[in-house]
Amino acid sequence: MVDQKQVNVEQIDSEKKPSISKDGISAEKLFEELKEHSVADFFKKNRQMLGLYGKQRTLTTIVHELVTNSLDACEEAGILPDIEVQISEIGEEYYEVSVSDNGPGIPEDKVGQALGKLLAGTKFHRLIQMRGQQGIGVSGIILFSQITTGKPTHIVSGTTNGKTYCLDISIDSKTNSPKIYDKHYLDKKFRGLIVKAKFKEVQYKKGQISVDEYLRRTALANPHASIKFTDPFGELTEYKRVVKELPSLAKEVKPHPKGVSVDELLTLARYTDARKVSSFLMSTFDRFGTKAVEDVKNLIDFDINKDPKKLSWDEAEQLVNAIKKIKFIAPSTEGLVPIQEKYIEKSLKEMVSPEFCFVYTRKPSVYKGGYAFQVEVGLAYGGNAGRLVSIDLSTFQKKPNNLDEKQSKEIRVAEIIRYANKAPLLFDAGGCAITKTVSSVDWKRYGIQNFDTSPITLLVNIISVHIPYTSAGKTAIADEEEIVSEIKLAIMDVGRRLGVYLIQKKREAEKKEKRKVFAKYSPYVVEALVKVTNADAKLLQKNLDTMVLEKLKMEDEAEARGEKVVEEEYMIEDENMGDEE
């Protein structure tokens, strides 16, 4: 038996002696420098998490963050956006970016917190649909400017009721706080915001991930905005406003009970003013009425009238499990503002002049956490749909005609245009739920043998009060099960419409060929019949034409019935696949 006294003595002795690691450094010494890091300091050292890596990508991301901020501000203030973007080349991989808008501006006393502090904003804590959410965007851009050039960012702001002021701003990364210089006022009246900053380690190029492409896609999804862009060569591109009315203003909504986690429920319970769990549920969650409370009551073993602040983890878990078993009305659509089918169709037709176009919007749904979301999908086929690429034909030839001459051909390949809350997603396509879902669809069912090499433009927009991005850079959407399922169902719907169209197209081609054959050989048939019957040639030709037309009409009617059957079969199969999802 171990002597208790001996154990206590050894314990005391060990407390007096510093614990030594295998490398000879005490644990106390190792943790002497333990300190809290500023979020600004963190992102300063991990700027790639904001999408700020790659010279061309970084410049596009800078413009994206500034334009997104302008669009959100204008829409919230009920102002039709007028946005001007200008990029000037200062030196090699050294540019100045200026973005101005006609929005509400920023009050003087809020500019430091709004632009000079990371993770500070008006959006993150609100369940409302917006392009920006985290409170990182513009502040992150200001931070990147100062760490690559050592210079502050120039701000001009004017509000309806205030003076127009100018200042230079930077961020103290150690304290995540603003540093403001040279603040002064202007005599001229101005409403809006101008952000002008210099950046090194960036590069301007045209292409698929360029500023040009980003602004083009932004204009497509925001027809109510006027956007002007002056590139480093002085070339002006203008996207004129085509809709003179603002989209409906998204409303702040309550979280939907479906998908709420235990931790989230307990967090909400701690800050509620409700005195009973029953009233807490009805006041906190969307679509939670007295019937739902009664259903929950029958599925839990504790008093539903207890104080929500006193809920234990086990009790909260019971509530969540009970909620999962109850059917709720779909989330309110008040908090969701889609692009709208008519505008997507118009944009696609103007952009690519397709031979076929169809747009479909899914009903609102909800994903983990109780966040409402909605999926819009537009598909354009043929015409100028798809992305134009050049291929080297010599790689497909065993013996090129001229080894010294490059033989190339331009073809159209599939293009996926991704959006989140109407904001284009240009980067990290491979890691995005949208791209992965498109790849998972069996396109052969819809008459497309190879999606990647087909002349297709597929537009997918996810709208939500809270977009589940894969990173702070907001470049790709996470693989949330519910979101993936809704994307797939929407794509299958437009795919089904495309499949029916391609069948119709094939049959029309076959009918055209039949008519050509008839037109070619009917004179010979008539000539032979005249010789046999001595009948009038014109009368024979007329009767033969009538007979053929009636035959073709019967075939058309049969084909129409067949197409309807095909469409119904598509629908049944797709619905079954959706159930499996």
C-alpha positions as CSV (number, residue, x, y, z in Angstrom):
1,M,0.0,0.0,0.0
2,V,1.3,3.5,-1.0
3,D,2.1,5.8,1.9
4,Q,-0.3,8.8,1.6
5,K,2.2,11.0,3.4
6,Q,4.9,10.2,0.9
7,V,2.6,11.0,-2.0
8,N,1.7,14.4,-0.6
9,V,5.4,15.3,0.0
10,E,6.3,14.3,-3.6
11,Q,3.4,16.4,-4.9
12,I,4.6,19.4,-2.9
13,D,8.2,18.9,-4.1
14,S,7.0,18.7,-7.7
15,E,5.1,22.0,-7.4
16,K,8.2,23.7,-6.2
17,K,10.2,22.6,-9.2
18,P,9.5,23.9,-12.7
19,S,8.3,21.3,-15.1
20,I,10.9,20.6,-17.8
21,S,10.1,19.8,-21.3
22,K,12.1,17.2,-23.3
23,D,14.0,20.1,-24.9
24,G,15.0,21.4,-21.6
25,I,12.7,24.4,-21.5
26,S,10.2,24.7,-18.7
27,A,6.5,24.8,-19.4
28,E,6.3,28.1,-17.4
29,K,8.9,29.6,-19.8
30,L,7.1,28.3,-22.8
31,F,3.9,30.0,-21.9
32,E,5.4,33.3,-20.7
33,E,4.6,35.0,-24.0
34,L,1.1,33.7,-24.2
35,K,-1.0,36.7,-25.4
36,E,-4.1,37.5,-27.3
37,H,-3.7,38.5,-31.0
38,S,-5.6,41.2,-32.7
39,V,-7.9,40.1,-35.6
40,A,-6.3,42.7,-37.8
41,D,-2.8,41.3,-36.9
42,F,-4.1,37.8,-37.7
43,F,-5.4,38.8,-41.2
44,K,-2.2,40.8,-41.8
45,K,-0.2,37.6,-41.5
46,N,-2.9,35.5,-43.2
47,R,-4.1,37.8,-46.0
48,Q,-4.7,34.8,-48.3
49,M,-7.7,33.9,-46.2
50,L,-9.3,37.2,-47.5
51,G,-8.7,36.0,-51.1
52,L,-5.7,38.4,-51.4
53,Y,-3.2,36.2,-53.2
54,G,-2.2,36.0,-56.8
55,K,-1.6,39.4,-58.5
56,Q,-4.6,39.4,-60.9
57,R,-6.9,37.8,-58.4
58,T,-6.0,40.3,-55.6
59,L,-6.8,43.3,-57.8
60,T,-10.2,41.8,-58.8
61,T,-10.9,41.0,-55.1
62,I,-10.1,44.6,-54.2
63,V,-12.6,45.9,-56.7
64,H,-15.2,43.3,-55.7
65,E,-15.1,44.3,-52.0
66,L,-15.4,48.0,-52.8
67,V,-18.2,47.6,-55.4
68,T,-20.1,45.1,-53.2
69,N,-20.0,47.6,-50.3
70,S,-21.4,50.4,-52.6
71,L,-24.2,48.3,-53.9
72,D,-25.3,47.2,-50.5
73,A,-25.2,50.8,-49.1
74,C,-27.2,52.2,-52.0
75,E,-29.9,49.6,-51.9
76,E,-30.3,49.9,-48.1
77,A,-30.7,53.7,-48.5
78,G,-33.2,53.3,-51.3
79,I,-30.9,54.8,-53.9
80,L,-30.4,53.6,-57.5
81,P,-26.6,52.9,-57.5
82,D,-24.3,54.9,-59.7
83,I,-20.8,53.4,-59.3
84,E,-17.6,54.5,-60.9
85,V,-14.4,52.4,-60.9
86,Q,-11.1,53.7,-62.0
87,I,-7.7,51.8,-62.0
88,S,-4.5,53.8,-62.8
89,E,-1.1,52.2,-63.2
90,I,1.6,53.9,-61.1
91,G,4.4,51.5,-61.8
92,E,5.2,47.9,-62.3
93,E,2.7,45.8,-60.3
94,Y,1.7,49.1,-58.6
95,Y,-1.8,50.5,-59.1
96,E,-4.3,53.0,-57.7
97,V,-7.9,52.0,-57.4
98,S,-10.7,54.4,-56.9
99,V,-14.4,53.4,-56.4
100,S,-17.1,56.1,-55.9
101,D,-20.8,55.8,-55.4
102,N,-23.9,58.0,-54.8
103,G,-24.9,56.1,-51.6
104,P,-25.7,57.4,-48.1
105,G,-22.1,58.0,-47.2
106,I,-20.7,57.4,-43.7
107,P,-21.3,59.7,-40.7
108,E,-18.1,61.3,-39.4
109,D,-18.2,59.6,-36.0
110,K,-18.6,56.2,-37.6
111,V,-16.0,56.2,-40.3
112,G,-13.2,54.9,-38.1
113,Q,-15.2,51.9,-36.9
114,A,-16.7,51.2,-40.3
115,L,-13.5,51.3,-42.3
116,G,-10.6,51.0,-39.8
117,K,-11.6,48.0,-37.8
118,L,-11.9,44.4,-38.9
119,L,-15.0,42.4,-37.9
120,A,-16.9,45.6,-37.2
121,G,-20.1,46.2,-39.2
122,T,-23.8,46.4,-39.4
123,K,-24.4,43.2,-41.2
124,F,-23.1,40.1,-39.4
125,H,-25.4,40.2,-36.4
126,R,-28.5,40.7,-38.6
127,L,-30.5,38.0,-40.5
128,I,-30.8,40.0,-43.7
129,Q,-29.8,39.3,-47.2
130,M,-26.7,41.3,-48.2
131,R,-23.7,40.7,-50.4
132,G,-21.2,41.5,-47.6
133,Q,-21.6,40.0,-44.1
134,Q,-18.4,39.5,-42.1
135,G,-17.3,43.2,-41.7
136,I,-13.9,42.4,-43.2
137,G,-14.2,43.5,-46.9
138,V,-13.3,47.2,-47.1
139,S,-11.3,47.1,-43.9
140,G,-9.3,44.2,-45.2
141,I,-8.6,46.1,-48.4
142,I,-7.4,49.2,-46.4
143,L,-5.1,46.9,-44.4
144,F,-3.7,45.3,-47.6
145,S,-3.0,48.7,-49.1
146,Q,-0.9,49.8,-46.1
147,I,1.1,46.6,-45.8
148,T,2.1,46.7,-49.5
149,T,2.7,50.4,-49.9
150,G,2.9,51.9,-46.4
151,K,0.3,54.5,-47.4
152,P,-3.1,55.2,-45.9
153,T,-6.4,55.1,-47.8
154,H,-8.0,58.3,-48.9
155,I,-11.7,58.7,-48.0
156,V,-14.3,61.3,-49.2
157,S,-17.8,61.0,-47.7
158,G,-20.9,63.1,-47.7
159,T,-24.3,62.4,-46.1
160,T,-27.6,64.1,-46.7
161,N,-27.5,66.0,-43.5
162,G,-23.8,66.4,-42.9
163,K,-20.8,68.1,-44.4
164,T,-18.5,66.6,-47.0
165,Y,-15.3,65.6,-45.3
166,C,-12.0,64.1,-46.4
167,L,-9.5,62.0,-44.5
168,D,-6.8,59.4,-44.7
169,I,-7.2,56.2,-42.7
170,S,-5.1,53.2,-41.8
171,I,-5.4,50.4,-39.3
172,D,-3.3,49.8,-36.2
173,S,-3.0,46.0,-36.7
174,K,-1.8,45.4,-33.1
175,T,-5.0,46.9,-31.6
176,N,-7.4,46.5,-34.6
177,S,-8.2,50.2,-34.3
178,P,-8.4,53.1,-36.9
179,K,-5.7,55.7,-37.3
180,I,-7.1,58.9,-38.9
181,Y,-4.9,61.6,-40.5
182,D,-5.5,65.0,-42.2
183,K,-9.2,65.3,-41.7
184,H,-10.8,68.3,-43.3
185,Y,-14.0,69.6,-44.9
186,L,-14.9,70.4,-48.5
187,D,-17.0,73.4,-49.6
188,K,-18.8,71.4,-52.3
189,K,-21.9,69.3,-51.6
190,F,-21.5,65.6,-52.2
191,R,-23.5,62.6,-51.2
192,G,-21.8,59.2,-51.3
193,L,-18.5,57.6,-50.6
194,I,-15.2,57.7,-52.5
195,V,-12.5,55.2,-51.5
196,K,-9.1,55.7,-53.2
197,A,-6.1,53.5,-52.3
198,K,-2.7,52.4,-53.7
199,F,-1.7,48.7,-54.0
200,K,1.5,46.9,-54.9
201,E,1.9,43.2,-55.7
202,V,-1.1,43.3,-58.0
203,Q,-1.6,43.2,-61.8
204,Y,-4.3,44.2,-64.3
205,K,-5.1,41.7,-67.0
206,K,-8.2,40.9,-69.0
207,G,-9.6,37.4,-68.8
208,Q,-11.9,35.1,-66.9
209,I,-10.8,36.3,-63.5
210,S,-10.3,39.9,-64.3
211,V,-11.9,43.1,-63.1
212,D,-13.6,43.5,-66.5
213,E,-15.3,40.1,-66.1
214,Y,-16.3,40.7,-62.5
215,L,-18.0,44.0,-63.4
216,R,-19.7,42.5,-66.5
217,R,-21.2,39.7,-64.3
218,T,-22.1,42.3,-61.6
219,A,-24.0,44.3,-64.2
220,L,-25.9,41.2,-65.4
221,A,-27.2,40.4,-61.9
222,N,-27.9,44.0,-61.0
223,P,-29.8,45.6,-63.9
224,H,-30.8,48.5,-61.6
225,A,-27.2,49.7,-61.3
226,S,-25.2,52.0,-63.5
227,I,-21.5,51.0,-63.6
228,K,-18.7,52.8,-65.3
229,F,-15.2,51.4,-65.5
230,T,-12.0,53.1,-66.7
231,D,-9.1,50.7,-67.1
232,P,-5.4,51.5,-66.8
233,F,-5.2,52.3,-70.5
234,G,-7.9,54.9,-70.2
235,E,-10.6,52.8,-72.0
236,L,-14.1,53.4,-70.6
237,T,-16.7,50.6,-70.3
238,E,-20.2,51.6,-69.3
239,Y,-23.0,49.3,-68.2
240,K,-26.1,51.4,-68.3
241,R,-29.0,50.9,-66.0
242,V,-31.7,48.9,-67.7
243,V,-34.2,48.8,-64.8
244,K,-35.2,52.1,-63.3
245,E,-36.6,50.6,-60.1
246,L,-34.8,49.2,-57.1
247,P,-35.3,45.6,-56.2
248,S,-37.5,45.0,-53.1
249,L,-35.6,45.8,-50.0
250,A,-34.7,42.7,-48.0
251,K,-36.2,42.6,-44.6
252,E,-34.6,41.3,-41.4
253,V,-36.0,38.0,-40.5
254,K,-36.1,35.6,-37.6
255,P,-34.2,32.3,-37.8
256,H,-36.3,29.3,-39.0
257,P,-36.6,26.5,-36.4
258,K,-35.6,23.8,-38.9
259,G,-31.8,23.3,-38.7
260,V,-31.2,25.2,-35.4
261,S,-28.4,23.6,-33.4
262,V,-28.4,23.0,-29.6
263,D,-25.6,25.5,-29.1
264,E,-27.5,28.2,-31.2
265,L,-30.7,27.5,-29.3
266,L,-29.0,27.9,-25.9
267,T,-27.3,31.1,-27.1
268,L,-30.6,32.6,-28.2
269,A,-32.2,31.5,-24.9
270,R,-29.6,33.4,-22.9
271,Y,-30.5,36.8,-24.4
272,T,-34.3,36.4,-24.8
273,D,-36.7,38.6,-22.8
274,A,-39.3,35.8,-22.8
275,R,-40.0,34.2,-19.4
276,K,-41.2,30.9,-20.7
277,V,-39.7,28.4,-23.2
278,S,-43.0,28.4,-25.0
279,S,-43.1,32.2,-25.6
280,F,-39.3,32.1,-26.3
281,L,-39.9,29.7,-29.2
282,M,-42.7,31.7,-30.7
283,S,-41.0,35.1,-30.3
284,T,-37.6,34.0,-31.5
285,F,-38.3,31.7,-34.5
286,D,-40.1,32.2,-37.8
287,R,-43.2,30.1,-38.4
288,F,-43.4,28.9,-34.7
289,G,-47.0,29.1,-33.7
290,T,-49.2,27.7,-30.8
291,K,-49.7,24.4,-32.6
292,A,-46.0,23.9,-33.0
293,V,-45.5,24.7,-29.3
294,E,-48.2,22.1,-28.4
295,D,-46.5,19.5,-30.6
296,V,-43.1,20.2,-29.0
297,K,-44.7,19.9,-25.5
298,N,-45.9,16.3,-26.3
299,L,-42.3,15.3,-27.3
300,I,-40.3,16.6,-24.3
301,D,-40.2,15.5,-20.7
302,F,-39.7,18.9,-19.0
303,D,-42.0,21.8,-18.3
304,I,-42.3,24.0,-21.4
305,N,-43.1,27.0,-19.2
306,K,-39.8,27.0,-17.4
307,D,-37.4,29.9,-17.7
308,P,-35.5,29.6,-21.1
309,K,-32.4,31.0,-19.4
310,K,-32.3,27.9,-17.2
311,L,-32.4,25.4,-20.0
312,S,-29.8,22.6,-19.7
313,W,-27.9,21.1,-22.6
314,D,-30.0,17.9,-22.4
315,E,-33.2,19.9,-22.4
316,A,-32.1,22.0,-25.3
317,E,-31.2,18.8,-27.2
318,Q,-34.7,17.5,-26.5
319,L,-36.2,20.7,-28.0
320,V,-34.0,20.4,-31.1
321,N,-34.9,16.8,-31.6
322,A,-38.6,17.6,-31.2
323,I,-38.4,20.4,-33.7
324,K,-36.9,18.0,-36.3
325,K,-40.0,15.9,-36.1
326,I,-42.4,18.7,-36.7
327,K,-43.5,20.0,-40.1
328,F,-43.2,23.8,-40.4
329,I,-44.3,26.2,-43.1
330,A,-41.4,27.1,-45.4
331,P,-39.4,30.1,-44.3
332,S,-40.7,33.6,-45.0
333,T,-39.6,35.0,-48.4
334,E,-39.6,38.6,-47.0
335,G,-35.9,38.3,-46.2
336,L,-35.0,37.0,-49.7
337,V,-34.8,39.1,-52.8
338,P,-33.9,37.1,-55.9
339,I,-32.7,38.6,-59.2
340,Q,-36.0,37.4,-60.7
341,E,-36.6,35.0,-63.6
342,K,-37.5,37.7,-66.1
343,Y,-34.3,39.7,-65.4
344,I,-32.1,36.6,-65.6
345,E,-33.7,35.5,-68.9
346,K,-33.3,39.0,-70.3
347,S,-29.6,39.2,-69.2
348,L,-28.8,35.8,-70.7
349,K,-30.5,36.5,-74.0
350,E,-28.7,39.9,-74.3
351,M,-25.4,38.4,-73.3
352,V,-25.2,35.2,-75.4
353,S,-28.2,35.3,-77.8
354,P,-29.0,31.6,-77.3
355,E,-31.2,29.4,-79.3
356,F,-32.7,28.1,-76.0
357,C,-33.1,29.7,-72.6
358,F,-34.9,28.7,-69.5
359,V,-34.9,30.1,-65.9
360,Y,-36.2,28.4,-62.8
361,T,-36.4,29.5,-59.2
362,R,-36.8,27.1,-56.4
363,K,-39.1,27.7,-53.4
364,P,-37.3,29.0,-50.3
365,S,-35.8,26.4,-48.1
366,V,-33.6,26.3,-45.0
367,Y,-30.2,24.9,-44.1
368,K,-28.5,24.0,-40.9
369,G,-28.7,26.8,-38.4
370,G,-32.2,27.8,-39.4
371,Y,-31.1,30.1,-42.3
372,A,-33.5,30.6,-45.2
373,F,-32.1,30.4,-48.7
374,Q,-33.3,30.2,-52.3
375,V,-31.7,29.0,-55.5
376,E,-32.1,30.6,-59.0
377,V,-30.8,28.8,-62.1
378,G,-30.8,30.0,-65.7
379,L,-29.6,27.9,-68.6
380,A,-28.7,29.2,-72.1
381,Y,-27.9,26.8,-74.9
382,G,-26.5,27.4,-78.4
383,G,-26.0,30.7,-80.1
384,N,-23.1,32.4,-78.3
385,A,-23.7,30.5,-75.1
386,G,-20.7,29.1,-73.4
387,R,-17.1,30.3,-73.3
388,L,-15.1,30.8,-76.4
389,V,-11.7,29.0,-76.3
390,S,-9.1,28.3,-78.9
391,I,-7.8,24.7,-79.4
392,D,-4.7,23.5,-81.2
393,L,-5.9,21.1,-83.9
394,S,-2.4,19.8,-84.5
395,T,-2.7,17.8,-81.2
396,F,-5.5,15.9,-82.7
397,Q,-3.7,15.2,-86.1
398,K,-1.3,12.3,-86.6
399,K,0.4,14.1,-89.5
400,P,-0.1,17.9,-89.4
401,N,-0.3,19.5,-92.8
402,N,2.4,22.1,-91.9
403,L,4.6,21.5,-88.8
404,D,5.7,25.1,-88.8
405,E,2.1,26.5,-88.9
406,K,-0.2,26.3,-85.9
407,Q,-3.6,25.1,-86.7
408,S,-6.3,26.3,-84.2
409,K,-10.0,26.5,-84.0
410,E,-12.3,28.4,-81.7
411,I,-15.0,26.4,-80.0
412,R,-17.5,27.1,-77.3
413,V,-17.3,25.2,-74.0
414,A,-19.6,25.2,-71.0
415,E,-19.5,28.3,-68.7
416,I,-20.8,28.3,-65.1
417,I,-21.6,31.7,-63.8
418,R,-21.8,31.6,-60.0
419,Y,-23.4,34.2,-57.7
420,A,-24.0,34.6,-54.0
421,N,-26.6,37.3,-53.2
422,K,-26.1,38.7,-56.7
423,A,-22.4,39.0,-56.2
424,P,-20.2,37.1,-58.8
425,L,-18.0,34.3,-57.5
426,L,-15.0,34.2,-59.9
427,F,-12.5,32.2,-57.9
428,D,-12.1,28.8,-56.4
429,A,-14.7,27.2,-58.6
430,G,-13.4,23.7,-57.9
431,G,-14.1,24.0,-54.2
432,C,-17.6,25.5,-54.6
433,A,-20.8,23.6,-53.9
434,I,-22.3,25.0,-57.2
435,T,-19.5,23.6,-59.4
436,K,-19.5,20.3,-57.6
437,T,-23.3,20.0,-58.0
438,V,-23.2,20.8,-61.7
439,S,-20.6,18.0,-62.2
440,S,-22.8,15.5,-60.2
441,V,-25.7,15.9,-62.6
442,D,-26.2,13.2,-65.3
443,W,-26.4,15.5,-68.3
444,K,-26.7,12.6,-70.7
445,R,-30.3,12.2,-69.5
446,Y,-31.0,15.5,-71.0
447,G,-29.3,14.9,-74.4
448,I,-25.9,16.5,-73.4
449,Q,-23.2,13.9,-74.0
450,N,-20.4,16.0,-72.6
451,F,-21.3,19.0,-70.5
452,D,-17.8,20.6,-70.4
453,T,-17.6,20.7,-74.2
454,S,-21.2,21.9,-74.9
455,P,-22.3,25.5,-75.8
456,I,-24.0,26.1,-72.4
457,T,-24.0,29.1,-70.1
458,L,-25.4,28.0,-66.7
459,L,-26.1,30.8,-64.2
460,V,-26.6,29.8,-60.6
461,N,-27.5,32.4,-57.8
462,I,-27.8,31.5,-54.2
463,I,-29.5,34.0,-52.0
464,S,-29.7,33.8,-48.2
465,V,-29.7,35.9,-45.1
466,H,-26.4,34.1,-44.3
467,I,-24.3,32.6,-47.1
468,P,-22.1,29.7,-45.9
469,Y,-18.8,30.7,-47.6
470,T,-15.8,28.3,-47.4
471,S,-13.6,31.2,-46.2
472,A,-13.5,34.8,-45.2
473,G,-12.5,35.6,-48.9
474,K,-16.2,34.8,-49.9
475,T,-15.1,33.0,-53.1
476,A,-16.9,29.7,-52.8
477,I,-20.0,28.2,-51.2
478,A,-19.7,25.4,-48.7
479,D,-21.2,22.0,-49.3
480,E,-24.2,22.3,-47.0
481,E,-26.4,19.3,-47.6
482,E,-29.6,21.2,-48.0
483,I,-28.1,23.8,-50.4
484,V,-26.5,21.2,-52.6
485,S,-29.9,19.4,-52.8
486,E,-31.7,22.5,-53.9
487,I,-29.1,23.4,-56.5
488,K,-29.3,20.0,-58.0
489,L,-33.1,20.0,-58.1
490,A,-33.1,23.4,-59.8
491,I,-30.4,22.3,-62.3
492,M,-32.4,19.1,-63.1
493,D,-35.5,21.2,-63.8
494,V,-33.7,23.4,-66.4
495,G,-31.9,20.3,-67.7
496,R,-35.3,18.6,-68.2
497,R,-36.5,21.6,-70.3
498,L,-33.3,21.5,-72.3
499,G,-33.8,17.7,-72.9
500,V,-37.3,18.3,-74.3
501,Y,-36.1,21.1,-76.5
502,L,-33.3,19.0,-77.9
503,I,-35.7,16.2,-78.7
504,Q,-37.9,18.7,-80.5
505,K,-34.9,20.0,-82.3
506,K,-33.9,16.6,-83.5
507,R,-37.5,15.7,-84.6
508,E,-37.7,19.1,-86.5
509,A,-34.5,18.2,-88.3
510,E,-35.9,14.8,-89.2
511,K,-39.2,16.3,-90.4
512,K,-37.2,18.8,-92.5
513,E,-35.2,16.0,-94.0
514,K,-38.4,14.1,-94.8
515,R,-39.8,17.1,-96.6
516,K,-36.6,17.5,-98.6
517,V,-36.8,13.9,-99.7
518,F,-40.5,14.3,-100.6
519,A,-39.8,17.5,-102.5
520,K,-36.9,15.7,-104.4
521,Y,-38.8,12.6,-105.4
522,S,-42.5,13.5,-105.6
523,P,-42.2,14.9,-109.2
524,Y,-40.9,11.4,-110.3
525,V,-43.7,9.7,-108.5
526,V,-46.3,12.0,-110.2
527,E,-44.7,11.4,-113.6
528,A,-44.9,7.6,-113.1
529,L,-48.5,7.8,-112.0
530,V,-49.4,9.9,-115.0
531,K,-48.0,7.3,-117.3
532,V,-50.0,4.5,-115.6
533,T,-53.3,6.3,-115.0
534,N,-53.3,9.1,-117.6
535,A,-54.6,11.3,-114.8
536,D,-54.0,15.1,-114.6
537,A,-50.5,15.7,-113.3
538,K,-51.5,18.9,-111.3
539,L,-54.3,17.0,-109.6
540,L,-52.1,14.1,-108.8
541,Q,-49.4,16.4,-107.3
542,K,-52.1,18.2,-105.2
543,N,-53.5,15.0,-103.9
544,L,-50.1,13.7,-103.1
545,D,-49.1,16.9,-101.3
546,T,-52.3,16.7,-99.2
547,M,-51.7,13.1,-98.3
548,V,-48.2,13.8,-97.2
549,L,-49.2,16.9,-95.2
550,E,-51.9,14.8,-93.4
551,K,-49.3,12.1,-92.7
552,L,-46.9,14.7,-91.3
553,K,-49.6,16.3,-89.2
554,M,-50.4,12.9,-87.6
555,E,-46.8,12.4,-86.9
556,D,-46.6,15.8,-85.3
557,E,-49.5,15.0,-83.0
558,A,-48.0,11.7,-82.1
559,E,-44.6,13.4,-81.4
560,A,-46.3,16.0,-79.2
561,R,-47.9,13.3,-77.2
562,G,-44.5,11.6,-77.0
563,E,-42.7,14.8,-75.9
564,K,-45.3,15.2,-73.1
565,V,-44.6,11.6,-72.0
566,V,-40.9,12.2,-72.1
567,E,-41.3,15.4,-70.0
568,E,-43.4,13.6,-67.5
569,E,-40.9,10.7,-67.3
570,Y,-38.1,13.3,-66.7
571,M,-40.2,14.8,-64.0
572,I,-40.9,11.5,-62.3
573,E,-37.3,10.4,-62.4
574,D,-36.0,13.7,-61.2
575,E,-38.4,13.8,-58.3
576,N,-37.3,10.3,-57.3
577,M,-33.7,11.4,-57.5
578,G,-34.6,14.4,-55.4
579,D,-36.2,12.2,-52.8
580,E,-33.0,10.1,-52.7
581,E,-31.0,13.3,-52.1
